[in-house]
Amino acid sequence: TNPLSCYGLWFALEDATTENGCLWAITGSHKEHPCQKRFTRTENKVEMIEVDKVEHLTSDEDFIPLPVPKGSMIILDGGLLHKSYPNTSNKSRQAFTLHIVDSKATYSS
């Protein structure tokens, strides 16, 4: 969006642990790294495209785990570098996600 206004809401429907694939993030990365990928719609197709590719000089050691109990919500700035690792446990990790943007923001197509 222009201006950048995306926030992610991540609701844990089950406990999220390091074993079952909780989120991991780099603290403060939303202040240091520009957005490089975004979703775009063309007709009935949604795809992710790269914009202004910039190399992130990060490593796995830079990410910290964000384990949360069932019923928790994590709010993510749209520019925050985050990911999750594979679920290595026998327990599921269900979550509901929602992205919100300022209604006055514009989109390019």
JOTAHU-V741260 format. One record per residue. N is the residue number from 0. PHI is phi as a letter, one per 30 degrees, with the letter a starting at -180 (999 if undefined). OMEGA is omega as a letter, one per 40 degrees, with the letter a starting at -180 (NA if undefined). NEAR is the number of other C-alpha atoms within 8 Angstrom. Layout:
N/PHI/OMEGA/NEAR
N/PHI/OMEGA/NEAR
This chain:
0/999/i/10
1/b/e/7
2/d/i/6
3/d/a/7
4/b/a/11
5/d/i/11
6/b/i/11
7/c/i/12
8/c/a/12
9/c/a/12
10/c/i/11
11/d/i/16
12/d/i/11
13/b/i/11
14/e/i/11
15/c/a/14
16/b/i/10
17/d/a/8
18/d/a/8
19/c/i/14
20/j/i/13
21/d/i/15
22/d/i/12
23/b/a/11
24/b/i/12
25/c/a/11
26/e/i/8
27/i/a/7
28/d/i/10
29/d/i/12
30/c/a/7
31/c/a/6
32/b/i/10
33/d/i/7
34/d/a/8
35/c/a/9
36/b/i/8
37/a/i/9
38/d/i/8
39/b/i/9
40/c/i/9
41/b/a/7
42/h/a/4
43/c/a/5
44/c/i/6
45/c/i/8
46/b/i/7
47/c/i/8
48/b/i/8
49/c/i/8
50/b/i/8
51/h/a/5
52/e/i/6
53/b/a/6
54/d/i/4
55/c/i/5
56/d/a/4
57/b/i/5
58/b/i/6
59/e/a/5
60/d/i/5
61/d/a/7
62/d/i/11
63/c/a/9
64/d/i/9
65/b/i/9
66/d/a/10
67/b/i/10
68/d/i/9
69/e/i/9
70/j/a/9
71/d/i/9
72/b/i/8
73/c/i/7
74/c/a/8
75/c/i/9
76/d/a/9
77/e/i/11
78/c/a/10
79/d/i/14
80/d/a/9
81/b/a/9
82/a/i/7
83/b/i/8
84/c/i/7
85/e/i/6
86/d/a/10
87/c/a/7
88/c/i/7
89/c/i/6
90/c/i/5
91/d/i/8
92/b/a/13
93/d/i/7
94/b/i/9
95/c/a/8
96/b/i/8
97/b/i/7
98/c/i/8
99/b/i/9
100/b/i/9
101/d/a/7
102/d/i/4
103/d/a/4
104/d/i/11
105/c/i/7
106/c/i/6
107/c/a/4
108/c/NA/5
